[in-house]
């Protein structure tokens, strides 16, 4: 299915640019040839069913990914921002014996319990030349429900787990997202997301190939480079995380017309602060539209499209995705009422690798996946995320979701980002504590934040303490690592 999509793109538009990373530019013909060469390399190198890939956003990542899948193996994108001990646990859990990478990551990869294959050491140009004069091998005949990729979750709340995503999971999510956003092959997409994360993998690698879109990849995020690339390449689609939009908003070299080629700008991965949304609209005339998804859902569940947008929500479920909001005993809740979000779709994962008990805890016999997120649907099916069930605080017997407090704090003009956790409290059981990253040039204080919170929140929801910090521990995609915030107290 996925390899077929690449071969179809090659047949339709062989001379169309597939991906350009500033160093290497590949048309769909050349990308297909390179993937076929890497297919043969993998087949010669190992009989292991799973292959590690440690590459940044670049022209080489889709070539390696499709080469692995073309060889009828399972791809394991590896997070090169982890330390060697963390990565070694993943390599051991996935039972890898081969990692495809580049010498940039030599210090890290050679410390791992698997063989390293450096792409620089391979005669790829010669291989592509030979491949031009032979018939391409056919796409493998795979069961649509066979595992295509295993992605290890970021571990923001627990130890990483391997999420098994099938060929049909990923392909269906691509097709349904393309339909919901009206993406066609004339668009140009900017890729600045790490491909070891599901957002980067699906939105910036797989969707473009299924749609036949041209991609411009920036391996290392630089706001100035992004602004220049969007203007020079007339980028029409950008899908990134809120902290990246915030950085672009602070870029002095960006002018009012810097983003006038944008057709749709999607924000995902974490909540979008109102200050960033309104700032982008006022400065660049671009409406940032939120989407929602999880690794376990391949990932896109809902998104605000050009035709259907409601600020403050993460849009409507995309085609073929069902969403339910339930109470603690699993009963459906009416529109507007907060509860836990359940998702059923062709994109819901096969399960957690080698963890059947954990799989059963979140995935029932009818295919409903328990997300652990809290939110509500309105009467027109727009979804709003209000928190995580596991993060819920119980303050004096009242249920309080940190996201509600964070949203209020982020509504202050001087705040860029906020995170709230709970600490033990003798009188109320728990008390909220906030961490705030101020906007550049802002001099907000703890008292400013508490006064602001008091204007919009009940007294028991006002943070007991507010810590003003220049930065906070984050995942590679910019999501705040709340489990590490307790270490800062």
Order of alpha helices (4+ residues) and beta strands (2+ residues): alpha-beta-beta-alpha-beta-alpha-beta-alpha-beta-alpha-beta-alpha-beta-beta-alpha-beta-alpha-alpha-beta-alpha-beta-alpha-beta-alpha-beta-beta-beta-beta-beta-beta-alpha-beta-beta-beta-beta-alpha-beta-beta-alpha-beta
